[in-house]
Amino acid sequence: MQTSLTVHSRQQRRERTHARIKSSLLQLMSEKSFEDITVTELAQETGINRKTFYSHFEGMDAVLAEVEDDFVGQIFGLWLTGQPARNPQILKDFFRMLGNELILNQQNMRLLILSGEHNRLLIKIKDRIIQLLIQSLDQAEPVFDREQFLYAAEFISGGMMAVLEQWAANPREDSLVVITELIQRNAEHIGELLYLSSPLYLES
């Protein structure tokens, strides 16, 4: 009869194996393109057999998709654990925080962008930006025009994804720092514009 301790230990081993598969994929992606990595190769790198691999993932694309989701969750971690901005500089605050996270995680970000599924990763990041900004919009002071605010968020995040794709293809030393600083300055200007055009500001 299985004890709760045995079940817990087995679950821990399964979680460790699951995590190792994903970290092994990133390791292999630092050596070759995603399209050239096979299930057999990934299983060998992880130290498991194919049967164990398929007990965790349906295939290579499923591993990559989860790695992407983990990465997106990681770079937005500070936003989720902190308090959303509640001031006219909401866009500036958000993109400063996001820029710092991207710089800290730039090695894995570049691997994922260049994986051949780069549009999917960048779309996930862009969608997450919009989602979080919509959540914070209802808490913002003053109250912004929703349509105008969302256009501003689309404008900044869309531009950010375009330059990140260019950066991944041709990274230069400190270029990501320059990119994020430019995005933050644009966000600051747009934040000021939103503030000046907000109904509460116009009524005051």
N, C-alpha and C positions, 0 to 999 in steps of 0.2 A: 504493500500500500504506500502510495506516495504521501510524504508529509508536506506541509506547507513550505518548510525549509527547502526540500528537494525541488519543489515546483519553482520557488523563488530563485534558487541557484540555476536551474535550467533556463529560466527566463533571462537572467543576467548574462549567461553564456550566449544566448541567442542575440541579445541586444549588442553584446560586444562583437560578435561575428558580423552582424548587420552593419555596425559602424566601421568595421575593418574593411568590408567590401567597398564602402564608399570612399574611405581614405586611400585604399589601394587603387581605385579608379583615378583619383586625382594624381597619385604618384605616377601611374602609367601615362596619364595625359601630359605630364611634364616631359615625357620622353618621346611620345608619338601622338599622332592625331587620334581623336576619338573613334573615327571610322575604321582605323586599323587595329583596334583592340577587340579581341574576341572574348567570349564567355570563358573559354578554357584558359586563356591567358590571365584573365582577371581572377579566376578561381585559384590558379596556381600562385599568383602574387599574394592572394589572401591566405593561402594555406588550407584551402578547402577543396572539395570535389564539386563537379557540376551539379550533382543532385542536391547538395547543400545550398549551392548558389540559387537554384530554382525554387528552393523552399523559402527564399527571402525575396526574390525579384522575378518578374516575368521575363525579363531580358535586359540587355544593356541600356536601352533607352529608359527603362524604368529606374535604373540606378542613377543615370544622369539627371533625370527629372527630380529625383529626391535630393540629390546633391545640390541642384539649383535651388530647390525649396529651402533646404537647410541654410544655404548661403544667403538667400534673401531674408530669411528670418534672422540670421546673425547680424547682418548689416543694419537691420531696423530694430535691433534689440534695445538700444538706448532709448529710442522713442517709445517703445512699448512699456518699458519699465519706469520711464520718467513721466513728467507731467507735460501734456501738450502745451504749446505756447498759447498764451491768452492775451496777446497784445497785437498792435498794428504790424509788428515785425515778424509775424507768424511764418511767412515764407522764408525770410532770411534765417530765422532760428532753425527751421527744419532743414534747409539745404546746407547750412553750416555743419550740423550734426551728421547729416548723410554724407557729406564730403569727407569728414574725418573718418567715418567708418569705411568708406570706399578706399581711402588711402591705406588704412591699416590692413585691408584685405585684398590689396590689388593683385597679388600673385595668383590667388585662386580665381579672382574675378576675370583676369585675362585668360586663364586656361579655359574657363567656361564660355567666355565670349567667343574664343577661337575654336570651340568644340565642333563647329558645324551646325550647332543649334543656337547660335548666338542671338538670333531674333527672339527666341523663346525666353532666354534669360533676361534680355533687356525689356521685353514686354512685361515680364513678371515684376521687374523692378519698377517700371513706369506705372503699372496697375496698382502696385503697393503704395507708391507715392500718392496717387490720386485717392486711394481708399483712406489713407491716414489723414490726408488733408481735408477730406470731406468730414471725417469724424471730428477733427479739430475745429472745423468751420463753425459748428454749432456752439462751440465754447468760446469763440473769439470775441473780443471786445475791441472796437465796436463791431456791430453786426454788419458783415459785408454782403454785397449783392452776390447771391450764390452763383448765378450764371457767369458774372464777370470774374469771380474768384476761380471758378473751375477752368475758364479759358486761360487764365494766368498760370494755373498749375499745369495745364496741358502744354502750354507754350514752353515753360521752363523745363519740365521733365522730358518733353519730346526732344528739345535741343540737347539736353544732357545725354540722352541715350545715343544721339547721333555722334556727339564728340567722343563718347566712351568707345563706340565702335571703331572710330578712327584711331583713337589712342591704342586700343588693343592690337590693331594691325601694325602700328608703328610707334611703339612706346619710346619716349626719350626720358632722360633723367629729370625727375621732378616735374614732368609734363602734367601728371595727374593733379599735382598741387596747383599748378597754374589754372588748369581747367576748372577745378572746384572753386577756386577763388573768383574766377569770372562768373560762374554760376551763382555764387553767393551774392556778388555785387548786383547782378541782374535781379535776383530775388529781392534784394533790399529795395531797389528802385520800384519794382512792381508792387511790393508791400506798401511803400509810401503812396503810390498811386491809388491802390485800393483803399487805403485809409482816408485819403483826401476825398475820394468819391463815395465814401460810405454814407448812408442816410443819416446816421447819428451825427457825423461830422458836419454835414451840410445843414442840419437843423440847429446846430449849436451856434 
